[in-house]
Amino acid sequence: MLIVLALALATPVRGAWEQNQCVKCHEAETLPVTLGHSFADWRASVHAKGGVGCEKCHGGDASATTFEAAHKGVLPAADRASLVNPVHLPATCGACHPKELAAFDGTVHAKQLRKEAEGATCFTCHDAMATSLPSPRELSARCSVCHKKPMEAQAALVVLVSAKTQLYRTRRAVDEVKTVNPAWYDVALGRFHDLERDYGAIQIRWHTFATREVLRDSRDVLKLSQALSEEAGVKIRHAAEH
């Protein structure tokens, strides 16, 4: 399910922005120095390909043709009332990512954000237009701003990413068995979908910063996925020999 969704979001939505005035105007910007990201960042992002325009995060009216009307309600991120101000950013992102918001909402980072109006937000890990987790090195650098040695978080991310990569490999290996052993394939595909669902749950748990649990459960998914892939290889070799 997660893999299919990722592929679907990677396909550009043709003609989706023909009537979007935000896009028509900002694609002509050459020096967007006042923005936290460039138009090119957005155009290449999963948000653009998935049909999410500027107005979803920044507010404003994407159908308006005048500057004043189009930017009504749009405020700089430094303004406490802005939709992309750190205080409001989790809720803004959470409009499309409710499970991640629910996981984040009870964390010490969220509590600090509500109390002090500053702290870690979605932007801290994902930037404005990121479409995936930060690399382990990037995560270590970002966490180190407040934490001395975030080694557990770094280790958890390494294994989480490895599990995701292995799931892609395992799906390909399982699919290769479909024509040579349909009965095994049907059972194996069910096992694969179970692992995929487990991985999805771990991704949500990551947003609670329960790094020890994420590390443990990611290892389990990685090992089970590797085992399923190896089984598929055995089935292929057995079919070739007979």
C-alpha positions as CSV (number, residue, x, y, z in Angstrom):
1,M,0.0,0.0,0.0
2,L,2.7,2.5,1.0
3,I,4.7,1.7,-2.2
4,V,1.7,2.0,-4.4
5,L,0.9,5.4,-2.8
6,A,4.5,6.6,-3.3
7,L,4.4,5.7,-6.9
8,A,1.0,7.4,-7.4
9,L,2.2,10.6,-5.8
10,A,5.3,10.6,-8.0
11,T,3.2,10.9,-11.1
12,P,2.6,14.6,-12.1
13,V,-1.0,15.8,-12.2
14,R,-1.3,17.1,-15.7
15,G,-3.2,20.4,-16.0
16,A,-3.7,20.6,-12.2
17,W,-2.3,24.1,-12.0
18,E,-3.8,25.8,-15.1
19,Q,-6.3,27.8,-12.9
20,N,-4.1,28.2,-9.9
21,Q,-3.0,31.9,-9.8
22,C,-0.4,31.2,-7.1
23,V,1.5,29.0,-9.5
24,K,1.0,31.3,-12.5
25,C,2.5,34.2,-10.7
26,H,5.2,32.6,-8.6
27,E,6.6,30.4,-11.4
28,A,7.9,33.7,-12.8
29,E,9.8,34.6,-9.6
30,T,13.5,34.4,-10.1
31,L,14.7,35.5,-6.7
32,P,12.2,34.3,-4.0
33,V,14.5,35.5,-1.2
34,T,11.5,36.1,1.2
35,L,10.4,32.5,1.0
36,G,11.6,29.5,3.0
37,H,11.8,27.6,-0.2
38,S,11.9,28.3,-3.9
39,F,9.2,27.7,-6.5
40,A,11.4,25.1,-8.0
41,D,11.5,23.3,-4.7
42,W,7.7,23.1,-4.7
43,R,7.4,22.2,-8.3
44,A,9.7,19.2,-7.8
45,S,8.1,18.1,-4.6
46,V,5.6,15.4,-3.8
47,H,3.1,18.1,-2.8
48,A,3.0,19.6,-6.3
49,K,2.7,16.2,-7.9
50,G,0.0,15.2,-5.4
51,G,-2.1,18.4,-6.1
52,V,-1.2,20.4,-3.0
53,G,-0.8,24.1,-3.9
54,C,0.7,27.1,-2.1
55,E,-2.7,28.1,-0.6
56,K,-2.9,24.9,1.4
57,C,-0.1,25.9,3.6
58,H,0.2,29.7,3.3
59,G,-3.5,30.6,3.0
60,G,-4.7,33.1,0.4
61,D,-7.0,32.7,-2.6
62,A,-5.5,30.7,-5.5
63,S,-8.4,31.7,-7.8
64,A,-7.9,35.5,-7.3
65,T,-6.3,37.5,-10.1
66,T,-5.2,40.5,-8.1
67,F,-2.3,40.7,-5.7
68,E,-4.4,42.0,-2.8
69,A,-7.1,39.4,-3.1
70,A,-4.7,36.5,-3.8
71,H,-2.6,37.3,-0.7
72,K,-5.5,38.1,1.7
73,G,-4.6,36.4,5.0
74,V,-1.1,35.4,3.9
75,L,1.4,36.4,6.6
76,P,5.2,36.0,7.1
77,A,6.2,32.9,9.0
78,A,7.5,35.1,11.8
79,D,4.0,36.4,12.4
80,R,2.4,34.5,15.2
81,A,-0.9,34.4,13.3
82,S,0.7,32.8,10.2
83,L,-0.3,29.3,9.2
84,V,3.3,28.4,8.8
85,N,4.5,30.0,12.0
86,P,6.1,27.3,14.2
87,V,3.2,27.4,16.6
88,H,0.7,26.6,13.9
89,L,2.8,24.6,11.5
90,P,2.0,21.1,13.0
91,A,-1.7,21.8,12.6
92,T,-1.2,23.1,9.1
93,C,0.7,20.0,8.1
94,G,-1.7,17.9,10.1
95,A,-4.6,18.9,7.9
96,C,-3.3,16.4,5.4
97,H,-1.2,14.2,7.8
98,P,-3.6,13.7,10.8
99,K,-1.9,10.5,12.1
100,E,1.5,12.1,12.2
101,L,0.0,15.1,14.0
102,A,-1.8,13.0,16.6
103,A,1.5,11.2,17.3
104,F,3.5,14.4,17.5
105,D,0.9,16.3,19.6
106,G,1.6,14.5,22.9
107,T,5.4,14.8,22.7
108,V,7.7,17.0,24.7
109,H,8.5,18.9,21.5
110,A,4.8,19.8,21.0
111,K,4.4,20.8,24.6
112,Q,7.4,23.1,24.4
113,L,6.0,24.6,21.2
114,R,2.7,25.4,22.8
115,K,4.3,26.7,25.9
116,E,7.2,28.7,24.6
117,A,6.2,29.3,21.0
118,E,9.5,27.7,19.8
119,G,10.9,24.3,19.4
120,A,11.1,21.3,17.0
121,T,8.4,21.2,14.3
122,C,7.7,19.3,11.1
123,F,10.1,21.7,9.4
124,T,12.9,20.7,11.7
125,C,13.1,17.3,10.3
126,H,11.5,17.6,6.9
127,D,12.2,21.2,5.8
128,A,9.4,22.9,3.8
129,M,9.3,20.6,0.8
130,A,11.0,17.4,1.8
131,T,9.4,14.2,0.6
132,S,11.3,11.7,2.8
133,L,13.1,11.3,6.1
134,P,16.3,13.2,6.6
135,S,19.5,11.2,6.3
136,P,21.0,9.9,9.5
137,R,23.7,12.5,9.3
138,E,21.2,15.3,8.8
139,L,19.1,14.0,11.7
140,S,22.1,13.9,14.0
141,A,23.0,17.5,13.1
142,R,19.5,18.7,13.7
143,C,18.9,16.9,16.9
144,S,22.3,18.0,18.2
145,V,21.1,21.6,18.2
146,C,19.3,20.8,21.5
147,H,20.6,17.3,22.3
148,K,24.2,16.4,23.0
149,K,24.4,12.9,21.5
150,P,21.2,11.8,19.7
151,M,22.8,8.4,18.8
152,E,19.7,6.4,19.5
153,A,17.6,8.5,17.1
154,Q,20.3,8.2,14.5
155,A,20.4,4.4,14.9
156,A,16.6,4.1,14.7
157,L,16.5,6.1,11.5
158,V,19.3,4.0,9.9
159,V,17.3,0.8,10.5
160,L,14.0,2.4,9.6
161,V,15.4,3.5,6.2
162,S,17.0,0.0,5.7
163,A,13.6,-1.6,6.4
164,K,11.9,0.6,3.8
165,T,14.6,-0.3,1.2
166,Q,14.3,-4.0,2.0
167,L,10.5,-3.8,1.6
168,Y,11.0,-2.6,-2.0
169,R,13.4,-5.4,-2.7
170,T,11.2,-8.0,-1.1
171,R,8.1,-7.0,-3.1
172,R,10.1,-7.4,-6.3
173,A,11.4,-10.8,-5.2
174,V,7.9,-12.0,-4.2
175,D,6.5,-10.8,-7.6
176,E,9.0,-12.9,-9.4
177,V,7.5,-16.1,-7.9
178,K,4.0,-15.3,-9.1
179,T,4.1,-17.3,-12.3
180,V,6.2,-20.2,-11.1
181,N,4.4,-20.9,-7.8
182,P,1.0,-19.1,-7.6
183,A,0.0,-20.8,-4.3
184,W,3.1,-19.7,-2.4
185,Y,2.8,-16.2,-4.0
186,D,-0.7,-15.6,-2.6
187,V,0.4,-16.5,0.9
188,A,3.7,-14.5,0.6
189,L,1.9,-11.5,-0.7
190,G,-0.3,-11.5,2.4
191,R,2.8,-11.7,4.6
192,F,4.3,-8.8,2.7
193,H,1.2,-6.6,3.2
194,D,1.4,-7.4,6.9
195,L,5.0,-6.2,7.0
196,E,4.0,-3.1,5.0
197,R,1.3,-2.3,7.5
198,D,3.8,-2.8,10.4
199,Y,6.2,-0.4,8.7
200,G,3.5,2.2,8.3
201,A,2.7,2.0,12.0
202,I,6.4,2.4,12.9
203,Q,6.5,5.6,10.7
204,I,3.7,7.1,12.7
205,R,5.4,6.1,16.0
206,W,8.5,7.8,14.8
207,H,6.7,11.1,15.2
208,T,6.3,10.4,18.9
209,F,10.1,10.3,19.2
210,A,9.9,6.8,20.8
211,T,13.3,6.0,19.2
212,R,13.9,2.9,21.2
213,E,10.7,1.3,20.1
214,V,11.2,2.4,16.5
215,L,14.7,0.8,16.5
216,R,13.4,-2.5,17.9
217,D,10.3,-2.7,15.7
218,S,12.2,-1.6,12.6
219,R,14.7,-4.4,13.1
220,D,11.9,-6.9,13.3
221,V,10.4,-5.7,10.0
222,L,13.9,-5.7,8.4
223,K,14.6,-9.2,9.5
224,L,11.2,-10.6,8.5
225,S,11.3,-8.8,5.2
226,Q,14.8,-10.2,4.4
227,A,13.6,-13.7,5.3
228,L,10.7,-13.4,3.0
229,S,12.9,-12.2,0.2
230,E,15.2,-15.2,0.8
231,E,12.3,-17.6,0.6
232,A,11.3,-16.1,-2.7
233,G,14.8,-16.7,-4.0
234,V,14.6,-20.3,-2.9
235,K,11.3,-20.8,-4.8
236,I,12.8,-19.3,-8.0
237,R,15.9,-21.5,-7.8
238,H,13.8,-24.6,-7.1
239,A,11.5,-23.8,-10.1
240,A,14.6,-23.3,-12.3
241,E,16.0,-26.7,-11.3
242,H,12.8,-28.5,-12.1
